[in-house]
Amino acid sequence: MKIATLAAVSALALLAACNKPGEAPAAAPNASAEAPVSVKAPAGVYVLDPTHATLQWSLLHNTISHYTARFDKFEARLTLDPANLENSKITATIDPASVNAAYPADYKASHAGSAYSGWNDDMANNPTWLNAKAFPAITFVSTSVKKTGARTAQVTGDLTFLGQTHPVTLDATFNGEIDRHPFANVPAVGFAAEGRFKRSAFGMAVGPIGDEVTIRFDGEFIQEVAPAAPAS
């Protein structure tokens, strides 16, 4: 035990001797720090692959759970600048009539006086909800991209919903890239994003269902290639 203690004291003395008087020992490198990621995909326009994309939303229900549903129809276009990701842009369009809550109960049994065929129809077309007949599209147009980490960025844009437009910021993550999509045979990139906004800001009434909506996206974008010129 004495030998081990002496060895430890000697090691500390040797370490202190390697530093200037009053200088703290050099900090060890942070092995957990992420290395910068270089996007190798070519610059240009990429379109969302609808067969490999998910768009969900959730909000607090009765203050005790987070009710979650999704949209089945949406599209997006990404203008990618791999040399300077902050110059990249994205636009998205969502069909509110495609809302899908996978409602398992008998809607008519609990909504006998409703004019709607089911819960999806109610959420999509009820003026107190998505009001899809009056406002057939929800859009997002990015206005800025700011890198926040090796694989992350904040994407701020204008969200137009129920006829009103307000800025919303999404926390985006670069998932990766491939040289050649197995079906499209062109480069592809993958991103995820999450953000929050208050639905009352867009004119929706707030009752027992929470005001803050969380949106989550995950999907693949494939490079848009112009059609080949016809042979002369």
C-alpha positions in Angstrom: 0.0 0.0 0.0 2.9 2.4 0.9 4.6 1.6 -2.4 1.4 2.3 -4.4 0.8 5.6 -2.5 4.4 6.7 -3.1 4.1 5.9 -6.8 0.9 8.0 -7.1 2.5 11.0 -5.3 5.5 10.7 -7.6 3.3 10.7 -10.7 1.5 13.8 -9.6 4.7 15.6 -8.9 6.0 14.6 -12.4 2.8 15.9 -14.0 3.0 19.2 -12.0 6.7 19.6 -13.1 5.6 19.5 -16.8 3.5 22.7 -16.3 4.7 26.2 -15.7 4.3 27.6 -12.2 0.6 28.6 -11.7 -0.5 26.8 -14.9 -3.2 24.2 -14.7 -2.5 20.8 -16.2 -3.5 20.5 -19.9 -7.0 19.2 -20.3 -7.4 15.9 -22.0 -8.9 16.0 -25.5 -12.7 15.5 -25.6 -13.0 12.1 -27.2 -16.8 12.4 -27.3 -16.8 15.5 -29.5 -18.4 14.9 -32.9 -16.1 15.3 -35.9 -17.4 17.7 -38.5 -19.4 16.0 -41.2 -18.8 16.8 -44.9 -21.8 16.3 -47.2 -20.5 14.7 -50.4 -23.9 14.7 -52.3 -23.8 16.9 -55.4 -25.4 20.3 -55.2 -28.8 20.7 -56.7 -32.5 20.0 -56.2 -33.7 16.9 -54.3 -37.3 15.8 -54.0 -38.9 13.9 -51.1 -39.3 10.1 -51.6 -42.9 9.7 -50.4 -42.4 5.9 -49.8 -39.7 6.6 -47.3 -41.0 9.6 -45.3 -43.0 10.2 -42.2 -44.7 13.3 -40.9 -46.3 13.1 -37.4 -47.8 15.6 -35.0 -48.7 15.4 -31.4 -50.2 17.5 -28.6 -51.2 17.2 -25.0 -54.6 15.6 -24.5 -56.6 16.1 -21.3 -53.2 17.1 -19.7 -52.3 13.4 -19.2 -51.1 12.0 -22.6 -49.7 13.1 -25.9 -52.1 12.4 -28.7 -50.3 11.5 -32.0 -51.5 11.4 -35.6 -49.9 11.8 -39.0 -50.3 13.2 -42.5 -50.3 10.7 -45.3 -49.9 13.1 -48.2 -47.1 15.7 -48.3 -44.2 16.7 -50.6 -41.0 18.6 -50.2 -38.2 20.0 -52.3 -34.7 20.5 -51.0 -32.2 22.8 -52.7 -28.9 21.5 -51.4 -25.6 23.4 -51.2 -23.1 20.9 -49.7 -20.3 23.4 -49.8 -22.3 25.8 -47.6 -25.3 24.1 -46.0 -26.5 27.5 -44.7 -27.3 28.4 -48.3 -29.7 25.4 -48.6 -33.4 25.8 -48.8 -36.5 23.6 -48.4 -40.2 24.0 -49.2 -42.9 21.6 -48.2 -46.7 21.2 -48.9 -49.0 19.1 -46.7 -52.5 18.0 -47.6 -54.6 18.5 -44.4 -57.3 16.2 -45.7 -54.8 13.3 -45.5 -54.7 13.4 -41.7 -54.7 9.9 -40.2 -55.3 9.2 -36.5 -55.9 5.5 -36.8 -59.0 5.9 -34.7 -59.9 2.4 -33.4 -63.3 3.1 -31.8 -66.8 3.3 -33.3 -66.9 7.0 -34.3 -70.7 7.1 -35.0 -71.5 5.5 -31.6 -69.8 8.3 -29.7 -70.6 11.1 -32.2 -74.2 10.3 -33.1 -75.1 13.9 -34.2 -71.9 14.4 -36.3 -72.1 15.2 -39.9 -68.7 13.6 -40.6 -68.1 10.0 -41.6 -65.3 9.3 -39.1 -62.7 10.9 -36.9 -60.3 11.5 -39.8 -63.0 13.3 -41.8 -64.0 15.3 -38.7 -60.4 16.5 -38.0 -59.8 17.2 -41.7 -62.9 19.2 -42.5 -64.4 20.5 -39.3 -63.9 24.4 -39.2 -62.7 24.1 -35.6 -59.9 21.8 -36.7 -57.9 21.7 -40.0 -60.7 23.1 -42.1 -59.3 21.5 -45.2 -62.0 22.5 -47.7 -61.4 26.2 -46.9 -57.6 25.8 -46.6 -56.5 22.9 -48.8 -52.8 23.2 -48.1 -50.4 23.7 -45.3 -47.0 25.1 -46.5 -43.5 25.6 -45.1 -40.9 27.8 -46.8 -37.5 28.0 -45.2 -36.0 31.5 -44.7 -32.7 30.6 -43.0 -30.5 27.6 -42.1 -28.0 27.8 -39.2 -25.6 25.0 -38.4 -25.6 24.0 -34.7 -23.4 21.0 -34.7 -21.5 18.4 -36.8 -24.8 16.9 -38.1 -27.4 19.4 -36.9 -28.9 22.8 -37.9 -31.8 25.1 -37.1 -34.1 25.6 -40.1 -36.4 28.6 -39.7 -39.2 29.2 -42.1 -42.7 30.6 -42.7 -45.5 28.1 -41.8 -48.8 28.9 -43.5 -51.7 27.2 -41.8 -55.4 28.1 -41.7 -54.7 31.2 -43.8 -52.1 32.7 -41.4 -48.4 32.7 -41.7 -45.9 32.7 -38.8 -42.2 31.8 -38.4 -41.4 28.3 -37.0 -38.0 26.8 -36.3 -37.2 23.2 -36.8 -34.2 21.3 -35.3 -32.9 19.3 -38.2 -30.5 16.4 -38.2 -28.5 15.1 -41.2 -28.9 11.3 -41.1 -26.6 10.4 -44.0 -26.3 10.0 -47.7 -25.8 7.4 -50.4 -24.2 7.7 -53.8 -27.0 5.8 -55.6 -30.6 5.2 -54.4 -31.4 1.5 -55.0 -34.5 2.3 -57.0 -34.0 5.8 -58.4 -30.3 5.2 -59.3 -29.4 8.8 -58.2 -27.8 10.3 -55.1 -30.0 10.5 -52.0 -29.8 12.2 -48.6 -31.7 11.7 -45.4 -32.9 14.2 -42.8 -35.0 14.3 -39.6 -36.6 17.4 -38.1 -38.6 18.4 -35.1 -40.3 21.6 -34.1 -43.0 23.2 -32.0 -45.6 25.9 -32.4 -48.8 27.1 -30.7 -51.9 26.4 -32.7 -53.7 29.3 -31.0 -51.3 31.6 -33.0 -53.0 30.4 -36.1 -56.5 31.0 -34.8 -57.4 27.6 -33.4 -59.4 27.5 -30.1 -57.8 25.8 -27.2 -59.8 23.7 -24.8 -58.9 20.4 -23.0 -56.5 19.7 -25.8 -53.1 21.4 -25.5 -52.0 24.5 -27.4 -48.4 23.4 -28.3 -48.1 21.1 -31.3 -45.0 19.1 -31.8 -44.2 18.1 -35.4 -41.7 15.3 -36.3 -40.4 14.5 -39.8 -38.0 11.8 -41.1 -37.4 11.1 -44.7 -35.2 10.6 -47.8 -34.6 13.0 -50.6 -33.5 11.9 -54.0 -31.8 14.0 -56.6 -34.0 15.5 -59.2 -32.6 14.8 -62.6 -33.8 16.7 -65.7 -35.2 14.4 -68.5 -32.8 13.4 -71.2 -33.0 15.5 -74.3 -34.7 13.6 -77.2 -32.4 12.1 -79.7 -32.0 14.1 -82.9 
